[in-house]
Amino acid sequence: MKAIDCATKLNKENIEGLKASGVQVIGRYLGPESSWKAMNRSEASSILSAGLSLFSIWETNPVRHAYFTGAQGEKDAKSAALFASGIGQPAATPIYFTVDYDAAAHEMDSIIDYFRRIKSVIGKYKTGAYGSFSVVEALARSGAADYYYQTYAWSSGKLSRRAHIYQHDNGRALAGITVDYDRILDPSSTWNRSAAKRAAIPLIEKPPEKSDSDTQAAIVPYPGLIHLGSRGKDVMRIQRVVRVTADGMFGPITERAVRSYQKHHGLEADGIVGPKTWNVMF
């Protein structure tokens, strides 16, 4: 299957252009909406609605040996899982964490420890690894990851038999944007609209934008202030995002989870879902 990955935030025109060029799968980055390269829920929905499949990538600054520690793995896993859930990525699908440099043999133990920690805390998602032939082989032997996304870079022309996705070219122009070319070797390494519909957090189509400046970017219209004692389907939506039992009752457990979510996203941690918190969530 023909695939690309890119750091460009894609709109419907970009997506249709890529599809017309024969692309069947798109790899995009997870992260906060303020990130220059991260997709949001609306973009993910547009890609899937076009009949394309997705794979998600988590990357901050994994370009040197010192980055790869167990503590960093735990931090990355929790952050990536949160944002994956936020865009509606189905459970049991991989998030690809990157080793974006020419890792030496003596550095593999640290890289393996990093991925083992990810695997131990990532929860409902599978652990994917991006890197060179040597990185993929070392991680596959150790069992520290579930899926492998190999780059041709630093690989001396070798392709691991363990690879599920193979990146075979970088920095090419296609449909008006810069992309890397990938080949999907195993479709289970990606996810599509059918899988998203079966997910615990279904994708919701974006309605017409509202005029309120605090909520115009939200995919689900802002229903008004939600706080301790609130009930209903909007409470359930919030509970799914903050990963507590979705019973529709905004109690102390949900309030604590909302505070934690707000703190993680740089919002006022008051445990109340106002327009700013809602906009970040949806």
N, C-alpha and C positions, 0 to 999 in steps of 0.2 A: 504494500500500500504506500502511495506517495504521501509524504508528510513534510511539514515544516515546523520549526519553532522560531519565535521572534519575541523581541522586547517591545514591539509597538502595540499600543492600545488600539484594538481593532474596532472599527464601526461596521455597519452592515455593508457599505460599499466595498470596504477592504475584504470582508469575508466573501462576498459574492465574486470579487475579482480573483481571489485565491481558489475558490471552488471552480471557476471557469478555467483556471490554469491547470486543473486536474488534481488539486490538493484534496485529500480525503480526511486528513487528520492534522490538527493544529496543536502544538505544544505552547503553553502560555504560563506565565509566572504567577504565583500566589503572593499575596501581601496586602498591606493596607491600600485603600483607594488613593491615598495621597502619593503612593509610590509611582514613579514615572513609568514603570514597566509592568505593573501588576494588573491583571484582569479583575473586573468586578462581576457581580452576579448577572448584570444586564448583558455584558459581553459574552459570558459563558452561555447564557440562554440564546443569544443571537447565533453563536457558532453552532450550537446543537440544533436550533430551529432550521438552520440551513442544510441539515442532513449530514453534517460533519461530526467527527469524533474529536475528543480532547485528551490531552495528558497534561498534568500539572507539574510545575517545577518550583522548588524552593531554593533560593540562592540569596545570600547576603554578601559575604566576602571570603569564600572558601578557596583562596588562591595561594595559601602557604601552609606549611606543616603545623605551625602553632595554632591554627584555627581548630584543629581536630582533637577535641577533648570530649570526654563523656558529658561534662556539664553543658558544653555547647550543643551536643547532640540532643540532650533533653530539652534545652531551650528552643532549638529549631523545630523539634518534633511537635511540641505543644503549640507553638505559633503557627506552624504550617497546617496542623490539623484544624485549628480554629478558623483559619481563613478558607480552607477547603470546605469545611462545613458551611461557612457563610455563602459560598457560591453555589452550593447544592451538589457538591461532588459526592457520588454514592459511596457508601461503605464498601470495604473490601477491594477498593481500587487503589493503585499506587500513587504516591507523591514522590517525585524524584529529587533527591538531595544531591548537590553537585560537589565533585572534587575537580575544580577547574584550574588545574596546573599539572605539570609533569612530575607526579609523585614518584619518589625513589623507593627502592625496595625496603630500605631501613625505616621508612615512614609508614609502612602499611599497618603495623600494629596499632598505631594511634588512630588511623582511619577506620580500622575494624572496630575499635572500641567506641568511636563516635557513632558508627552505624548500629552497633549492638544496643547502645543506649536509646537511639531513636526507636528501634524495633520494640524495646521494652516498654515504651511509654506512648507510642503513637495511637494506641486505642483502636478505633474501627477501621483505620486505613492500613494499607500495605506499604512496606518500606521499599522505595525505589532508589537506585544509585546511578549517578551519571559520572563517567570518568573514562580514563584510557583503558586499553586492553589489560594492562597490568592491574589496574584498580579493580576492574570487573572480575578478573580471574581470582584475585586475592579475596575479595568479598564473597564470591561464589563458593570458594573452598571453605570459608569460615561459616557460611550460612548466615551472615550478618545482615543480608538484605533479601528481598523477595523477587524484585524485578531489576533488570539491568539495562541501562541506556548508555551504550558505548559511543564515544566520539572517535573519529579517525585520527584526531590530533594525538600526538605522543604515542601512537600505537604501532608505528613501524609497518604499516600495511596489514596488520593482523586483525582478524575479527573473531571475537570470542564466540564459542558455540552457546554460551550462556546468555548472550545478548538478546533482549526482546525488541529493542529499538536501536538503530544504527544511524548516527549522524555522520554523513559522508561529505559534506561541504559547508562552508561558512561564508557569511557576508555577501550573499547574492541578492540581486534585485529581482523582485517578482511582484506583479500586481501593484506596483508603486511603493512598495516597502522593502526593507532589507530583511532577509530571512536566512536561516540555516536550513539546509536540506537534510531530511531524515528518511529512513525506510523502516516501516513497521514490519518486524519479523514475526511478531506474535500479537494478534489483535487484542488479546486479554490484557495487554499492557496499557490500553486506552479505555475510554468510556464514552458512551453515546447517549442520545436522548432517551432511548428505551430504558437504559440503566438508571438514568437520572429520575425518570418517572417512578421507578421502583424504590428509590431511595427513601430513607426516613425523613429527609428534608426535601420535598419536591421543589423543583424550579417553579417560579411564579412569573408569568409574563408581565412585563413592564407596562403599566397603564399610561395614559397621557399625563404629562408632567403637570404638577400643580403650581400655582403662582407663588405660594409661600416659599421664600428664598431658603428657608432652613430645610425644607422637605422636597424640593423639586427634583433632587437627584435620586430619591428613594424609589425602589421598584414597587414596594407595597405602600399604598397611600397611608400617611400618618393619621391614626385614629383619634388622637388626643392623648393627654397625659395618662400614663399607666404607672401604677405604684402599688404599695402594700395594700392588699385588700381587693385589688382589681380582679376581674374574672373574664373568661371568654376566649375566643379563638385567637385574638391578638396576643393575649398572654401566652398561649400555647406556642405561637410563632417565636416569641422572645425566648421561651424556655428551651426550644430546640436550638436556637443560636448559642445560648449560654450553657447548653449541655446539661440540663437538669430534667427531671421527669416532667413531661408535657401534660400536666393534668388540668391546665386552664385556670389555676388558682395562684395568684401572686402572693405567696407567703414568705416567711423569713428566709427559707433556703433560696428561693428565686431572687429575693432582694440581695442576698450576699453574692450570688453568682453575677447579678447585674453590676454590683459594685466592682467586683473583680474584673469584669469585662470592660467597664468604663476606665478603670485604672490602667489596664493593659493598652487601651487605645488613646490614652492621653485626654480623656474626658473628665468632667467633674464627677467624682465617685460618690454620688448621693443615693444610688440605688433606685432612682426614679427614671423611667424611660420617657424623656421629653423629646422634642423634635430633633435635637442634635444627635442624641444617642440612637434614636430610631433611624436616622439617615445613615449612620455608620453601619448599623446592623443590616439594613435592607436597601 
